[in-house]
């Protein structure tokens, strides 16, 4: 979906869909003289140049709004003589006509403090964890089955115990490598966190080191041992921190937090998170159903 931006005085508004742009045009929030931009534009342009693309031809307010709004004659002059900053150049001083960076650049962005920060709530974190758990299970379960079957086939109890310990150690090493490695990466996110659009950073927004990511993984064990209360704390603490976040000075935030484009942060759950939560709920219901069925079979056999 194409994302649009428009200039509102000295502020840049967006991203907006084409439908949102049409609605704002109908309400008179923007006019044909308003400067707009989308990815693919060489520079900011009046809305009048995007009439066909946004299907504004039949809107009754188009003609009357042409001369209203903010006086942008100076901006048009800057665009005509080439002194206005082009999209992506950054200018040198902030301007609402500096085009937003591409949505794939958050991992390479420098840390920017003093901006609004959207912290990842409990349900987004749960959805990310559910995805990560499924991915790790897909990797570790076949390995565990192969090693355990090898031990069972040996007929040697000592070998079976040793291989069981190997399975436990291997699973932990894979989990540590996965979580610590991804959290210490430039994006600061596991595959699950990438899917829901969140990341792990230091308390000041900086990228965390592998050592801190490793310690954070160990701290999650503490959060688990106290009846998962350490994880649940993320739903109630001021900055949505779980116990292991507090222990390691980390935050889980929107992927655009602490960047030059905090306006791209998403405050709601988002479609991906909602879908994952629904799938997780269905999986839990199915699991309970299987457990009840097994209990019924055992009871009938006795």
N, C-alpha and C positions, 0 to 999 in steps of 0.2 A: 504494500500500500504506500502511495506517495505521501510524504510528510511535508506540510507547508509551514512557513513561518511568515509573520508580517511585522512591520515596524509600528510601534505605538509610542510616539514621542521619542524618548531616549531608551525605551525598553524594546526588547525583542520577544514576541509572543509565539508559542508553539512548543512542540510540533502539533499540527492540526491535520485532520483528514480533509478531503475535498468537501464532504458534507458539512463539516464544521465551518469551513470557509464560506460556503453558500449561506449557511444560517446566519453567520455574523454579518454577511453582506446584506441580507434581508433586513436584519435588525438595525442596520446603519452603523454597526460597530466599525466597519471598514468601508472604504469607498474605492472608486476606480482609480483614485490618485494615491492610494495607500501602496507603499513599497512592499513587495512580497518576494519570497525566495523558496526554491525547492532544489533538491539535489539534481544537478544537470544544468541549472542556470549558470551562465558565466558571471552574472552579477545581479544585484537586486534590481527589480523592475516594477513599474506601476502595475497594479492589478488589472488595468485595462488591457495589458498585453496578454493576460491569461484568461480573458473572457471566454473564449471558445473551449479551452481546456477544462475550465471549471464549470462550464455550462451556465453562465450568468446572463445569457442573451435575453431570456424571457422574464427576468426579475424586474418588477415595475420600478424599483427604486434606483435602477442603474443610472438613468439619465440625470435625475435630480441630484444625485450625490456627487457628480463629477467635480463640482467646484467647492465642495465642503470639506471639512476635516482640518488637519494640521497643515500649516504652511510649509510645504516641502520644496519650495523653489530653490533654496540653497542646496538641498540635497541633490536635486536634479542637476544643478550646475556642476556639483562635485562629480557626479557620475559622468556627465558629458565631457568634462575636461580631464577626466582620468585621475582625479585626486581622491576619490572615494575608495576605501579599501575593498579589494576583491574578496570573494568568499574564500575562507581558509587561510588568508594571509595574516590575519591577526591584527593588521594595522600597526599599532604601536600604542595607541590609546583605545579604550573600549568604545565601540560604536555598535548600535543596534543593527547596523547594516553589514556587520561582519558575519558571514554565513556560518552556521553551526558546523562543527566537525562531523565527519562521517561516524555513524553509530557503532563502528567496529573499533574505534580508536581508544576506548577507555582504558585498556590494559597498558597502553604506552604513555598515558597522560601523566604529567607532573602533579604532585600533591598540591592541592589548593585548599587552604583553610579559610575560615571565616564565612563559609557559605552554609546554606541550609543542608542538613544531612538527614536522609531517610534511613532509619534503622530497620533491619529485617526483623519482623515479628516472629512469634513462635510458629505459626502455621507455614510461613514461607520456609523457615528452617527445617521444619518437619518434612515438607514436601521434598526439599533438597536431599535430606538424609534418606528418605525412602528410595529415591532414585539411586543414590550411592550404594545403599544396602543391596538393592537388586543387582546392580552391576558387579559388586564384589562377590555376591553369592554365585552369579553366573561363572565367575572365574575360579573361586575357591572350592565350590561344591564338587565339580568333576575331579579336581586334584585330590580332594579328601577321600572321595569314593575309591579312586584308583589305589591310593596308598593304603587305605584301610582294607580293601579287598586283597591287596598283596600280603598284608600282615595276617589276615585270616587264612589265606591259602598256605602260609608257611607252616601252620600247625604248631608254631613255637610261641608260647605265651609271652616270653621276654621280647621277642621280635614284635609282637602285636603291641605291647605297651610302648616300646621304643618308637614305633611308627605312629602311634597315636600322639605321642609327644611331638614328633616331627610335624604332624598335621597342624597341631595347635600353634607351634612356633611359626610354621610357614604362613598360616592364616594371619597371624599378628604382624609378621614382616610385610606381607602384601598390604594389609590395612594401613600400617604406618607409612609405607612408601607412597601409597595412594593419597592419603589425607595430607601428610606433611609435605609431600612433593608438590601437589596441586596448590595447597594453601600458600606455599612459599614461592609460587610461580608469579610471573608478572601480572596475571589476571587475578591472583589471590583466591581462586575458586576451584572447587572440584567440578566434575561434570554435572552433578546434581545442582550445585549452586549456579553454574553457568546457565542451566536450563531455566531456572526461575529468576535469574538476573540479580544475584547478590554475590558478595565477596567478603573475605576476611582481611582486616587491616589492623595496624596498631591503633592505640587510642588516639593518636594524632593524625591518623589517616595514612601513615607510611606503610609500605609493603613489609610483611613480616619475614624474618629469616627462617631458614630450615630448622635451626635449633629451637626457635620459639614455636614453630609449627609442630615439631616433635613433642615438645613439652605440653603444648595444648592438647595433643592427642592423648598423652598420658593423663592429663587433667580430666579429660572426658570420662576416664575410668572412675575417678572420684565422683563425678556428677552422677554416674550410673549406680555406684554402690549405695548412695543414700536414697534408694527407691526412686531414682530418676528425678529427684527434686532439683538437682543441679541443672537439668535441662529445662524443667518447667519454669525456673526462675526467669528465663528469657521472656516470658509472657508478662512479667510484672515489674521488672527493674526499669529504671529511668531510661537507660540507653539500650534496652532490650538485650542485656548481657546475661548469658548463662553463667553458672559458677566457674566453669573452666575459662570463660572469657575474662572474668574478674581476676582469676589467678594468674593469667598470662598477659594482661593488659592488651586485650584484643577486642575488636568490634566486628559485628556482622552487619553490613550496610548494603544499600543499593549499589549496583555496579558503577553508577555515575556519581556517587558521593565522593567528595574530596577531589573533584576534577574541575576543569574549566566550564563544564556544562551541567551544573546541578539541576537545571530546569528539565533535564531528560529523565530524572529519577521518577520511579513509579511508586505511588503511595498505596495503591490497592494491591490485592493479591495477584491479579493478572490471570490470563486464561490458562497458561501452563500450570500454575500452582493449583488452580481450581480443579483442573482435569486430574492432576496427580493425587490430590486429596480425595477425590471421588473414587479413583482406582484403589487407593490405599484402604478406604472404608469398605469397598466391595471385597478386597482381599481379606480384611479382618473378619467380615461376616462369613466368608467362605471357610476361613480357618476354624472359626467357632463351630460352624456347621459340621465340618469333618470331625472335630473333637467330640461333639455331642453324639455323632453317629458311631464313632469308635467306642465311646462309653456304653452306648446302647448294645453294641455287638458283644462287648466283654460281659456286660450284665446278663445277656441272654445265654451266653455260654456257661455261666456259673449257675 
